């Protein structure tokens, strides 16, 4: 965390983490999410990797962005 002294930001970060963990847990319980996919993986791919790609690469068209997002989400499905 960049600003651990900010109670508001810490609370938001904790709430986001809790929601992510719960989302992944529910996906596992429902059998629709790969068992080896973790909340940390979701944070990395959805936040870090996506943010870095959008910052470093030319902005994709909406259609390309949506298509790539579908590829990513489909890769998480339990088989």
ChimeraX commands (.cxc) that place a marker at each C-alpha (Angstrom):
marker #1 position 0.00,0.00,0.00 radius 0.5
marker #1 position 1.31,3.40,-0.96 radius 0.5
marker #1 position -0.42,5.31,1.85 radius 0.5
marker #1 position -0.80,3.03,4.90 radius 0.5
marker #1 position -1.37,6.10,7.09 radius 0.5
marker #1 position -4.68,6.78,5.35 radius 0.5
marker #1 position -7.38,4.94,7.27 radius 0.5
marker #1 position -9.82,5.52,4.44 radius 0.5
marker #1 position -7.55,3.97,1.80 radius 0.5
marker #1 position -6.67,1.08,4.10 radius 0.5
marker #1 position -10.39,0.43,4.67 radius 0.5
marker #1 position -11.06,0.51,0.92 radius 0.5
marker #1 position -8.14,-1.82,0.20 radius 0.5
marker #1 position -9.30,-4.25,2.89 radius 0.5
marker #1 position -12.87,-4.20,1.55 radius 0.5
marker #1 position -11.62,-4.86,-1.99 radius 0.5
marker #1 position -9.46,-7.74,-0.77 radius 0.5
marker #1 position -12.35,-9.24,1.19 radius 0.5
marker #1 position -14.65,-8.97,-1.84 radius 0.5
marker #1 position -12.05,-10.59,-4.10 radius 0.5
marker #1 position -11.49,-13.49,-1.70 radius 0.5
marker #1 position -15.25,-14.01,-1.40 radius 0.5
marker #1 position -15.75,-13.90,-5.17 radius 0.5
marker #1 position -13.07,-16.51,-5.75 radius 0.5
marker #1 position -14.39,-18.69,-2.90 radius 0.5
marker #1 position -17.89,-18.61,-4.36 radius 0.5
marker #1 position -16.57,-19.43,-7.83 radius 0.5
marker #1 position -14.74,-22.45,-6.43 radius 0.5
marker #1 position -17.79,-23.59,-4.45 radius 0.5
marker #1 position -20.01,-23.28,-7.51 radius 0.5
marker #1 position -17.53,-25.31,-9.55 radius 0.5
marker #1 position -17.22,-22.64,-12.24 radius 0.5
marker #1 position -13.73,-21.40,-11.38 radius 0.5
marker #1 position -10.50,-23.33,-11.76 radius 0.5
marker #1 position -9.46,-24.73,-8.38 radius 0.5
marker #1 position -5.89,-23.52,-8.81 radius 0.5
marker #1 position -6.94,-19.89,-9.38 radius 0.5
marker #1 position -6.55,-17.70,-6.29 radius 0.5
marker #1 position -7.66,-14.27,-5.14 radius 0.5
marker #1 position -4.05,-13.15,-5.54 radius 0.5
marker #1 position -4.14,-14.29,-9.16 radius 0.5
marker #1 position -7.26,-12.23,-9.78 radius 0.5
marker #1 position -5.67,-9.16,-8.21 radius 0.5
marker #1 position -2.57,-9.60,-10.32 radius 0.5
marker #1 position -4.27,-10.17,-13.65 radius 0.5
marker #1 position -7.17,-7.80,-13.25 radius 0.5
marker #1 position -5.29,-4.96,-11.60 radius 0.5
marker #1 position -1.55,-5.15,-12.09 radius 0.5
marker #1 position -1.14,-6.78,-15.49 radius 0.5
marker #1 position -4.14,-5.04,-17.02 radius 0.5
marker #1 position -3.09,-1.65,-15.64 radius 0.5
marker #1 position 0.48,-2.04,-16.87 radius 0.5
marker #1 position -0.65,-3.14,-20.32 radius 0.5
marker #1 position -3.03,-0.21,-20.62 radius 0.5
marker #1 position -0.31,2.18,-19.50 radius 0.5
marker #1 position 2.50,0.81,-21.69 radius 0.5
marker #1 position 0.69,-0.19,-24.87 radius 0.5
marker #1 position -1.52,1.76,-27.27 radius 0.5
marker #1 position -5.12,1.91,-26.13 radius 0.5
marker #1 position -7.01,-1.02,-27.70 radius 0.5
marker #1 position -10.33,-0.61,-29.42 radius 0.5
marker #1 position -13.35,-1.42,-27.28 radius 0.5
marker #1 position -13.94,-4.56,-29.35 radius 0.5
marker #1 position -10.36,-5.78,-28.81 radius 0.5
marker #1 position -10.49,-5.00,-25.10 radius 0.5
marker #1 position -13.78,-6.89,-24.71 radius 0.5
marker #1 position -12.49,-9.86,-26.76 radius 0.5
marker #1 position -9.31,-10.11,-24.68 radius 0.5
marker #1 position -11.31,-9.85,-21.48 radius 0.5
marker #1 position -13.52,-12.73,-22.66 radius 0.5
marker #1 position -10.42,-14.82,-23.42 radius 0.5
marker #1 position -9.11,-14.16,-19.93 radius 0.5
marker #1 position -12.40,-14.93,-18.19 radius 0.5
marker #1 position -12.96,-18.08,-20.24 radius 0.5
marker #1 position -9.49,-19.32,-19.25 radius 0.5
marker #1 position -10.60,-19.33,-15.61 radius 0.5
marker #1 position -13.49,-21.72,-16.09 radius 0.5
marker #1 position -13.36,-25.09,-14.40 radius 0.5
marker #1 position -13.17,-27.94,-16.90 radius 0.5
marker link #1:1,2 radius 0.2
marker link #1:2,3 radius 0.2
marker link #1:3,4 radius 0.2
marker link #1:4,5 radius 0.2
marker link #1:5,6 radius 0.2
marker link #1:6,7 radius 0.2
marker link #1:7,8 radius 0.2
marker link #1:8,9 radius 0.2
marker link #1:9,10 radius 0.2
marker link #1:10,11 radius 0.2
marker link #1:11,12 radius 0.2
marker link #1:12,13 radius 0.2
marker link #1:13,14 radius 0.2
marker link #1:14,15 radius 0.2
marker link #1:15,16 radius 0.2
marker link #1:16,17 radius 0.2
marker link #1:17,18 radius 0.2
marker link #1:18,19 radius 0.2
marker link #1:19,20 radius 0.2
marker link #1:20,21 radius 0.2
marker link #1:21,22 radius 0.2
marker link #1:22,23 radius 0.2
marker link #1:23,24 radius 0.2
marker link #1:24,25 radius 0.2
marker link #1:25,26 radius 0.2
marker link #1:26,27 radius 0.2
marker link #1:27,28 radius 0.2
marker link #1:28,29 radius 0.2
marker link #1:29,30 radius 0.2
marker link #1:30,31 radius 0.2
marker link #1:31,32 radius 0.2
marker link #1:32,33 radius 0.2
marker link #1:33,34 radius 0.2
marker link #1:34,35 radius 0.2
marker link #1:35,36 radius 0.2
marker link #1:36,37 radius 0.2
marker link #1:37,38 radius 0.2
marker link #1:38,39 radius 0.2
marker link #1:39,40 radius 0.2
marker link #1:40,41 radius 0.2
marker link #1:41,42 radius 0.2
marker link #1:42,43 radius 0.2
marker link #1:43,44 radius 0.2
marker link #1:44,45 radius 0.2
marker link #1:45,46 radius 0.2
marker link #1:46,47 radius 0.2
marker link #1:47,48 radius 0.2
marker link #1:48,49 radius 0.2
marker link #1:49,50 radius 0.2
marker link #1:50,51 radius 0.2
marker link #1:51,52 radius 0.2
marker link #1:52,53 radius 0.2
marker link #1:53,54 radius 0.2
marker link #1:54,55 radius 0.2
marker link #1:55,56 radius 0.2
marker link #1:56,57 radius 0.2
marker link #1:57,58 radius 0.2
marker link #1:58,59 radius 0.2
marker link #1:59,60 radius 0.2
marker link #1:60,61 radius 0.2
marker link #1:61,62 radius 0.2
marker link #1:62,63 radius 0.2
marker link #1:63,64 radius 0.2
marker link #1:64,65 radius 0.2
marker link #1:65,66 radius 0.2
marker link #1:66,67 radius 0.2
marker link #1:67,68 radius 0.2
marker link #1:68,69 radius 0.2
marker link #1:69,70 radius 0.2
marker link #1:70,71 radius 0.2
marker link #1:71,72 radius 0.2
marker link #1:72,73 radius 0.2
marker link #1:73,74 radius 0.2
marker link #1:74,75 radius 0.2
marker link #1:75,76 radius 0.2
marker link #1:76,77 radius 0.2
marker link #1:77,78 radius 0.2
marker link #1:78,79 radius 0.2
view
